[in-house]
């Protein structure tokens, strides 16, 4: 335990109190084996040459003449403790400085070894005490002051048109959401810079994808409205059984077809199966051409209006052309064809023959190739050209040509029924 040294004035001395001991690094601890407060009385130290005394109030005094001795005592104790430690005289684990106290004589000695004489008590000066327990954690300190506000950040603007000069502050950014154009950052001196498009260039066209699978069939739609009535179909002719076929007998009782012998004993060269023409369904060529070549007409300088022009070339026009030519002439191809009477066939003869039109003579050439005893010669038609010429059909080469009415060509009469 600590030895408390209290001070007061006594016979001119100065006090050696606890503060002095602390400042001199000479705090005195009792040995644990003593277990009491040492009651110091007057004594003299032979080692440090000073004397002290204790009064009845346990105050320890040192005469004023020994003030310098106190400092020497403290220095000696420190140096001695260091020396004793070096010499192995410090026998305390705490590293204290060993002194011996005689309880009877009240004399304090330093034995210079690690044990005290018999009858003396051990004191360890400057020993380290046992560490105290940790104190209770103190309360939390008062919260510090709020820091200064940070600088405002920059603003990102957007709109449907380009930014106006008064909008925003330096450093701001603006996006035109319609044109996808970026403006900024805004400059303090020059304002908003030119915009930059945020849309990249169009990429290359990708390869065509594969065809998708067929979808499910849709529902059946509503029935449509009835269509308008169509035009009447062309009526088929009533075919006649008036011709003689492959048996080539004397009785004409077969349905007439191209190449068969007709009622006039000639050859059928056209059948109007779809009833295109009015007044007839069949065209028949005479059994043979007339015996001599003839001029077209003896009237070689006067035009025949009824036999001239585009209409006079048509199939079915031969009879009309011939009638008009005969009225203005007294001889020639048309005149002779009109006067032709076929030989007797099937019990009779036919006298309704005429000179065929250019179209009818073309059908005869096309449909009777190799039939009817026709020759590779030129045959007159009843179609006039200008006032001095007429058309003929060349059965040798197939073409149609005009020539002077005074030229002489073959005549093959035609009849319609």
KEDRENDREN-771338 format. One record per residue (C-alpha): residue in three letters; x, y negated, z negated. Coordinates in steps of 0.2 Angstrom, whole numbers, padded with zeros to 4 digits, always signed. Each point is the difference from the previous one (the first is absolute). Example, Ala and Ser with C-alpha at 12.3 -4.5 7.8 and 13.67 -1.06 7.14 Angstrom:
# residues 2
ALA+0062+0022-0039SER+0006-0017+0003
This chain:
# residues 417
UNK+0000+0000+0000UNK+0005-0018+0003UNK+0010-0010-0014UNK-0008-0017-0001UNK+0013-0013-0005UNK-0010-0016-0006UNK+0010-0016-0003UNK-0002-0015-0011UNK+0013-0012-0006UNK+0011+0006-0015UNK+0016-0008-0007UNK+0004-0008+0017UNK-0002+0015+0010UNK-0009+0002+0017UNK-0013+0014+0003UNK+0003+0015+0010UNK-0017+0003+0006UNK-0008+0013+0012UNK+0002-0013+0015UNK+0018-0001-0004UNK+0002+0019+0000UNK-0009+0001+0017UNK+0010-0013+0008UNK+0016+0009-0005UNK-0007+0016+0007UNK+0002+0007-0018UNK-0018+0006-0004UNK+0002+0012-0014UNK-0010+0016-0001UNK+0000+0012-0014UNK+0004+0018+0002UNK-0015+0012+0001UNK+0008+0009-0014UNK-0001-0015-0012UNK-0018-0003+0001UNK+0000-0016-0010UNK+0004-0019+0000UNK+0017-0003-0005UNK+0001-0011-0015UNK+0017-0009+0003UNK+0008-0009-0015UNK+0016-0010-0001UNK+0014+0009+0008UNK+0017-0003+0008UNK+0006+0008+0016UNK+0018+0005+0000UNK-0001+0003+0019UNK-0008-0017+0005UNK+0005-0011-0015UNK-0016-0008-0005UNK-0012+0001-0014UNK-0019-0001-0002UNK-0013+0001-0013UNK-0019+0003-0002UNK-0011-0009-0011UNK-0016+0007-0008UNK-0011-0004+0016UNK+0011+0011+0011UNK+0008-0014+0009UNK+0018+0003+0006UNK+0012-0015-0001UNK+0017-0003+0005UNK+0010-0015-0007UNK+0003-0014+0012UNK+0019+0003-0001UNK-0003+0016+0008UNK-0010-0006+0016UNK+0015+0004+0011UNK+0000+0017-0008UNK-0017+0004+0006UNK+0004-0003+0018UNK+0016+0011-0003UNK-0011+0014-0008UNK-0012+0000+0015UNK+0015+0000+0013UNK+0009+0013-0010UNK-0016+0011-0001UNK-0002-0001+0019UNK+0018+0003+0004UNK+0001+0013-0013UNK-0016+0009+0007UNK+0008+0000+0017UNK+0016+0007-0007UNK-0009+0012-0011UNK-0010+0006+0016UNK+0016+0002+0009UNK+0008+0009-0014UNK-0015+0012-0002UNK-0006-0008-0017UNK-0018-0003+0006UNK-0008+0016-0005UNK-0018-0006+0003UNK-0009+0005+0017UNK-0007-0017+0001UNK+0019-0007+0000UNK-0001-0010-0016UNK+0014-0006-0011UNK+0003+0010-0016UNK+0002-0008-0017UNK-0001+0007-0017UNK-0010-0007-0015UNK+0003+0005-0018UNK-0017-0002-0009UNK+0009-0002-0017UNK+0013-0012+0004UNK-0009-0009+0014UNK+0016+0001+0010UNK-0001+0001+0019UNK+0015+0009+0009UNK+0005+0006+0017UNK+0008+0017-0002UNK+0008+0001+0017UNK-0007+0016+0003UNK-0017+0008+0003UNK-0004+0004-0018UNK-0002-0010-0016UNK+0008+0004-0017UNK-0010+0010-0012UNK-0014-0010-0009UNK-0001-0013+0014UNK-0014-0003+0012UNK+0002-0001+0019UNK-0005-0016+0009UNK+0000-0001+0019UNK+0002-0017+0006UNK-0006-0005+0018UNK-0009+0017+0003UNK-0013+0000+0014UNK-0017+0003-0006UNK-0013+0012+0007UNK-0009-0007+0015UNK-0018-0006-0004UNK-0015+0006+0009UNK-0006-0009+0015UNK-0011-0015-0003UNK-0018-0001+0006UNK-0002-0006+0018UNK-0004-0019+0001UNK-0015-0007+0007UNK-0001-0004+0019UNK+0006-0017+0004UNK-0011-0014+0007UNK-0003+0001+0019UNK+0011-0012+0010UNK-0007-0014+0011UNK-0007+0003+0017UNK+0013-0002+0014UNK-0002-0013+0013UNK-0012+0003+0015UNK+0008+0007+0016UNK+0000-0009+0016UNK-0016+0002+0011UNK+0002+0014+0014UNK-0003-0003+0018UNK-0018+0001+0007UNK-0006+0012+0014UNK-0014-0008+0010UNK-0011+0007+0014UNK-0013-0007+0011UNK-0009+0002+0017UNK+0010-0014+0008UNK+0018-0007+0000UNK+0005-0009-0016UNK-0003-0019-0001UNK+0015-0011-0005UNK-0008-0005-0017UNK-0002+0018-0005UNK+0012+0008-0013UNK+0016-0004-0008UNK+0018+0003+0005UNK+0004+0018+0001UNK-0018+0006+0003UNK-0004+0013+0013UNK-0016+0000+0011UNK-0008+0014+0010UNK-0013-0003+0014UNK-0011+0015-0002UNK-0008-0002+0017UNK+0016-0001+0011UNK+0011+0010-0013UNK+0013-0014+0000UNK+0012-0004-0014UNK+0005-0018-0005UNK+0013-0004-0013UNK+0008-0003-0011UNK-0006-0018+0000UNK+0014-0013+0001UNK+0000-0016-0011UNK+0006-0011+0015UNK-0007+0008+0015UNK-0016+0009-0006UNK-0006+0016+0007UNK+0012+0009+0013UNK-0006+0008+0016UNK-0010+0016-0003UNK+0007+0017+0003UNK-0012+0014+0006UNK-0001+0015-0012UNK-0007+0011+0015UNK+0013+0010+0008UNK+0001+0004+0019UNK-0012+0014+0007UNK+0007+0017-0001UNK+0002+0012+0014UNK-0015+0009+0005UNK-0001+0017-0008UNK-0002+0017+0009UNK-0018+0005+0003UNK-0007+0011-0013UNK-0006+0017+0003UNK-0018+0002+0005UNK-0012+0003-0015UNK-0011+0015-0001UNK-0017+0000+0007UNK-0013-0007-0011UNK-0017+0008-0004UNK-0014+0000+0013UNK-0011-0015-0002UNK-0019+0002-0003UNK-0011+0002+0015UNK-0006-0017+0006UNK-0017-0005+0004UNK-0008+0005+0017UNK+0002-0013+0013UNK-0014-0008+0009UNK-0006+0007+0017UNK+0009-0006+0015UNK-0008-0008+0014UNK-0007+0010+0014UNK+0012+0004+0014UNK-0004-0003+0019UNK-0008+0013+0009UNK+0012+0013+0008UNK+0002+0001+0018UNK-0013+0011+0007UNK+0006+0015+0009UNK-0006+0002+0018UNK-0013+0014+0004UNK+0011+0011+0010UNK-0007+0006+0016UNK+0001+0018+0007UNK+0001-0005+0018UNK+0018+0005+0005UNK+0008+0015+0007UNK+0015+0007-0010UNK+0012+0014+0003UNK-0012+0012+0008UNK-0001-0013+0014UNK-0017+0007+0005UNK-0014-0008+0010UNK-0010-0005-0016UNK+0006-0014-0010UNK-0006+0004-0018UNK+0014-0003-0011UNK+0004-0015-0012UNK+0010-0012+0010UNK+0018-0003-0005UNK+0015-0008+0009UNK+0006+0011+0015UNK-0016+0009+0002UNK-0010-0002+0016UNK-0014-0012-0002UNK-0018-0001+0007UNK+0006-0009+0016UNK+0013+0014+0004UNK+0014-0011-0006UNK+0012+0000-0015UNK-0004-0007-0018UNK+0014-0012-0005UNK-0008-0009-0015UNK-0012+0004-0014UNK-0007-0014-0011UNK-0001+0011-0016UNK-0002-0015-0012UNK-0013-0008+0011UNK+0011-0016+0003UNK-0008-0004+0017UNK-0018-0004+0004UNK-0009+0008+0015UNK+0012+0015+0002UNK+0009+0014-0010UNK+0010+0008+0014UNK+0011-0005+0015UNK+0002+0011+0015UNK+0012-0001+0015UNK-0006+0005+0017UNK+0005+0018+0006UNK+0013-0008+0012UNK+0006-0017+0006UNK-0007-0007+0016UNK+0007+0006+0016UNK+0010-0015+0005UNK+0009-0015-0008UNK-0010-0016+0000UNK+0002-0019-0003UNK-0007-0007-0016UNK-0013-0010+0009UNK-0002-0008+0017UNK-0003-0016-0009UNK+0018-0004-0003UNK-0001-0019-0004UNK-0015-0002-0011UNK+0000+0004-0019UNK-0013+0011-0008UNK-0004-0008-0017UNK-0008+0016-0007UNK+0015+0010+0003UNK+0013-0012-0005UNK+0008-0004-0017UNK+0004+0010-0016UNK-0018+0006-0003UNK+0000+0008+0017UNK+0014+0012-0005UNK-0010+0008-0014UNK-0006+0018-0001UNK-0018+0000+0005UNK+0002-0015+0012UNK+0003+0010+0016UNK-0019+0001+0005UNK-0002-0019-0002UNK+0016-0004+0009UNK-0005+0011+0015UNK-0017-0007+0002UNK+0007-0018+0001UNK+0013+0005+0013UNK-0013+0008+0011UNK-0010-0015+0001UNK+0014-0010+0007UNK+0007+0013+0012UNK-0004+0012+0014UNK+0014+0012-0002UNK+0015+0005-0011UNK+0003+0011-0015UNK-0014-0006-0011UNK-0013+0001+0015UNK+0005+0018+0004UNK+0000+0006-0018UNK-0018-0007-0003UNK-0005+0009+0016UNK+0008+0016-0005UNK-0012+0015-0003UNK+0008+0015-0008UNK-0002+0018+0008UNK-0013+0011-0007UNK+0003+0007-0017UNK-0011+0010-0011UNK-0014-0002+0012UNK+0002-0018+0003UNK+0010-0016+0004UNK+0005-0016-0008UNK+0000-0017+0008UNK+0003-0012-0015UNK+0018-0002+0003UNK+0011-0016-0001UNK+0018-0006+0000UNK+0007+0001-0018UNK+0006-0015-0009UNK+0019-0002-0005UNK-0004+0007-0017UNK-0010+0015+0007UNK+0014+0004+0012UNK+0013+0000-0014UNK-0011+0013-0010UNK-0001+0011+0016UNK+0019-0001+0001UNK+0003+0004-0018UNK-0013+0014-0003UNK+0001+0009+0017UNK+0019+0003+0000UNK+0002+0016+0011UNK-0019+0002+0002UNK-0013-0005+0013UNK+0010+0002+0016UNK+0007-0018-0002UNK+0015-0005+0010UNK+0016-0010-0005UNK-0007-0015+0010UNK-0007-0018-0003UNK-0019-0001-0003UNK-0010-0017+0001UNK-0009-0006-0015UNK-0016-0012+0001UNK+0009-0014-0010UNK+0005-0015+0010UNK+0015-0012-0003UNK-0002-0018+0007UNK-0009-0001+0017UNK+0012+0010+0011UNK+0005+0014-0011UNK-0005+0015-0010UNK+0007+0013-0013UNK+0004+0018+0004UNK+0006+0015-0011UNK+0016+0009+0005UNK-0003+0018-0004UNK+0018+0004+0005UNK+0009-0012-0013UNK-0015-0004-0012UNK+0001-0019+0002UNK-0013-0012+0005UNK+0004-0013+0014UNK-0009-0013+0010UNK+0001-0001+0019UNK-0009-0009+0015UNK-0018+0005+0003UNK+0005+0004+0018UNK+0012+0014-0006UNK-0005+0018+0002UNK-0001+0012-0014UNK-0009+0016-0005UNK-0018+0000-0008UNK-0007+0012-0013UNK-0018-0004-0004UNK-0006+0000-0018UNK-0018+0003-0008UNK-0006-0002-0018UNK-0014+0009-0009
